[in-house]
Amino acid sequence: MRLLLAPMEGLLDFPLRDILTRVGGYDHAVTEFARVSGTVLPRRYFHRISPELVSAGRTAAGTPVRVQLLGSEPARMADSAAVLVALGPAGVDLNFGCPAPTVNRHRGGAVLLDEPELLYRIAAAVRAVVPRGMPFSAKMRLGVRDTRRALECAQALVEGGVDELVVHARTKAEGYRPPAHWEWVGRIADVVPVPVAANGEIWCEADWRRCCAVSGTDDVMLGRGAVADPFLARRIRQAIPDEVATDPTWREQEWDELRPLLAHFWQLVRMRVAARHAPGRLKQWLGLLRRNYLPAQRLFDEIRLLRLPQEVDLVLVRHRIFPTPKALAA
């Protein structure tokens, strides 16, 4: 069994990756995508999206982090991958899963699933510069509008040299709407000779069990479910059933453990994000946490209309996220 932490553009970046891997349970994480377009990406760009590169490609908790590339030009992708490889990441990943219209309009992400031959050329070009000892994976969806070419796309990526696949079990057109078609992960796994992980619509331990049963794989990538429930991967590993995990007393204990992690997250965001954008990042995470934690709902309600980080600081003190105002300067 492997549990992987998903790349999520605009959400699961370095600060949140640091927090979730501190809680534990993940075999590896993947960065937000590095967009390769007209020029070769410089070293500083990769260091910005993956500060873990300065620590052998691992988070502070020791979780390996693969850096994800997105683009449609094989030669440019290979040239940027060569720059990345020289920095020593824990692995290289290719993005054929992003459904965002702005990305797809510029021939990136899931829209390329109509062109299996291009997927092969991209994978082969990048494989040529990624050393065999370095993990090389790709994430794909089931297709653009339908699943007719899903098997062909998976085979093209593997023939191009990818040695692991993650399948987000929906088409580009389906976006993030339920359900996820986990049975297709099994169909893909049947036709490729590499490990295949399932992704999509896994919010709790019961979802994980159903996904594994339907897909036939024990390898799962967690995305929004991990952000909404930071302890999900750890509970899956400990085989703690949902009826225990949803008990109010259990949730209160988890919130107590989460409180200092929220403080650390806020401090990381304050260091990395412009002041005017920082409150939005905390609201974004709390917006998902409130699915599982009542205190997150109360905290979200209090900061929802706040715009200044200093105003947010005071609310965090009142909610015992920070023990005292002096802790804000620590």
N, C-alpha and C positions, 0 to 999 in steps of 0.2 A: 504493500500500500504506500502510495506517495500522495502528499497533500501539497499543492502548489499555490502560491499567492499571485493573483492575476495582475496584469498591467491594466490600469484604468486611467485613460487620458483625463487630466484635469481633476483627478480625485486621489488615486493611489500613487502618490509621488514619494519622494525621499522621506519627508517627515512621517507620513502615515505608514510607509513601509518599515521604518525604524521602529515605530510603536508596535505594530502587529507582530513583527518577528521577535520583539522582546517578550511578548506574551507566549510565543512559541508554538510549535506544532508543524512548521513548514519545512519541506525538503529544499525548496528554492523559491525565489521570487523573480519576477520579470519587471523591468522598468516600463514607464510610459514609452511610447514610440519616439525614436529619433527620425525625423522626416528627412529623407534624402531626395533632393530635387535637382537643382541646377548645378550645384557645386559639391565638392567633397567636404564632408563634415570635419571640422578641426577638432583637435584634442580637447580644447576648452569646452566645446559643446557637450562632449560625452561626459566630462567631469561635472558639468552642470546638472545633467539629468541623472547621473549616477555617481554621487560623491563617494559611494562605496569603492570606487576604483582605487582610491588612495589606501584602502585597507584590503588589498588582494581580492576585490570584488565581493566583499561580504559586509553584511550589516553589523552594527555594534554587537548584536547577539550571535553573530557567526553564521547567519543564513546566507548561502550563495545567491548572488544576484546576476541574472542574465540581462544583457542590454538588447533591447528590441529595435530593429531597423524597419522602416516603412518606405517603400518607393517602388517605381515601375521600370527603372532603367538598370539592367543587369550590370553594366560596366561601372556606373556610378555607385551602385550598391556595393559592389566588390571593393572599389577604391575606399569607400567610407569604412567598410568592414575591416580593411587592412589597417586603417588608422586605429580603429577600436581594438583589434586583436593585440596591437603593440602595447596597449594600456593594461592588458591582463585581466579582462573580465572573467567572471565565473562561467560564462557561456554567451552565445550569440543566438538571438531569436529573430524570426521574420514575422511581420504582421500582415496577414491576409484576412483579418477579422473585423477591423474597424468599420462600422456602418455609417459614420458621420458624413452627411452630404458634402461638407466643405472639403473633407479628405477625399471622398470618392470622386468629386468633380475634377480633382487634379490627379486622377489615376493612382490612387493609393488605397490600401486596405482591401475590404471585401469585394469591391467592384471588379477586381482582377480575377475573381473566381469564374468569370466567363471565358478566361483565357488560360487553360491549363498549360499550354505550351510556353507561355510567358512565365508562369510559375516555375516550370522546370528550368528555364534559362536563368532566372534570378537565383534560384537555389544553387544551381551548378556554379554560377559565377562566384557566389559568396563562399560556397564550399571550397573552392580552389584556394581561398586565402585563410580559411579557418583551419587551424591545425587539427589533426585527427584526435588528439587528446582533449580537445576543448568541446564541451557540449554544444550541439548545433540543432536548434529546434525551430518549429514554426507553429503559429496559431492560425487556424482557418475557421470559417463558418461553413454551412452546408451548401452555400450557393448564393447567387445574387437574388433571384426571384423564386427559384425552386431548387430541388435537390438533384436534378438530372445529371449534373456533372460532379457531384460530391466525391464519388469514388475515383473518378479520373483525376480530379485536383489533388487528392491525397496521394495517389500513385505518382503523379508528376513531381510532387515535392520530395517524396522519398527517392525516386529515381534521380533527382537532382542532387541528392546527398544529405538531406535532412535526416537526422537519426532519432528524432522524437517529434510527435505531433500532439497538439492540443486542439480539440474540436469544440468550438462553441456551437451547441446543438440547435442553432436557428439559422435562417437565411438572413442576408442583409436586409431584405424587405421587412422581415419580422422584427427587426431591431431588438428590443429587450422585452417584448410582449410574451407572456407565458402562453402556452407551455414551451419547455425545451424538449426537443425530440431526441431523447437520450438513446433510443434504439439505433439511431443513425451512427452513433459513436461505435457501437458494436459492429455495424456493417462495415465501417471503415477499417476497424481493427482487423477484420477478417481478410482484408485484401492487401494489407501492408505488413512488412516484416519488422516493424519498429514499435516501441511502446506508444500507446495512444491514451491520452487523458481526456476526461469529459469535463465540460464547463457549461454553466448556465442553469439558473433557477435553483441553486442549492442554498437554502436559507437556514437549515437546521439539520440536526443529526438524522432525523427521519428522511429528509430529502436526500441526504448523502447515501443512506442505505438503499433507497429506491433507485437512485441514479446508478449505483454500483450493480444492483440487480438487473436493471433494464439494459444497461450498456455492456455489462459483462466485464467491466474494467474496475480495478481498485484504485486507479490513479485519477485524482480529481483536482481540478483547479477551482479555487474559491475566489469570487470577486466581490460583488455587492454584499453577499451574505457574510463575508469576512469583515467588511467595514461596519455593517450593522450589528455584528456580534463578534467582537474581537477575540472571544474565547472559544469560538466554534471549532477551530482546528484542534485545539488542545483537548476539548471535550470529546471530539471524535476519536482521538488517539487513546483517551482514557475510557472510552466506551460508556460515557455517561448519558443515559437516555434523556429524551426531551422532557418527559414528565418530571424528572428531577431538576433539569436545567431551567425549566420555566417556573419552578416554585419560587414565590416571592422572597423567601429567606435566602435561597441560593443566588438569586439576582442581586439582592442587597450586598452579599459578600463579593460578588463580581464587581459591582459598582465601587465598592471600597477599594478594590484592587485597581480599578480603572482610573480612579480619581487622580493619583499622581502621574499616570500616563497621559491623561488629558493635559495636565500642567506642562509636562515635557513636550507634548505635541504643540501646545500654544507657544512655548518658548522657541521651538524650532521654526515654526511658521513666522514668528515675529522677526527672527534673524534672516529669513530667506525671502520674505514676501514684502512688497511695498505696504506701508501702513494702511493705505486705503483699501487694500484687498484682504488684509489679514482677518478681520472679523468674518468675512464671507467664507473663508476656509473652515473656521470653527463651526459656523452655522451649518455648512454643508455636511460635516461629519455628524454633528448632533442631530441633523435632520434624519439620518439613517439610524443612529443609535436609539432614537426614541421609539423605534419599532419594538425594542426589547427592554428598555430601561426607563422607568417612570421619572427618575431624577433628570435624565437627559431631556425629557419633554419639558420639565419645569425650567431647566437651564436654557433651553432653546427659546422658550416663550419670553424669558427676560432679556435675552440679547438680540432677539429677532430684528428689532428696529434700531439697534445701536450701530453707529458708524465708526466710532473712534476706538482704537485699541485700549486706550486708557479707561474708557467706560466699561469695556469688556473685562478688564483687569479687576475692577471693583466688584463686578458680579461674581467672578470666579472666586474671589476671597469670601464673599457671603456664602457661597455654596461649598466652601471648604475644599475647593480645588487647589487653591493656594492657602497655606495655613495662616499667613499674615501678609500685610502689604509689603513688608520687607522682602518677602520671598520673590516678589516680582523683579527685584534688581539682581537676584542671584544668578 
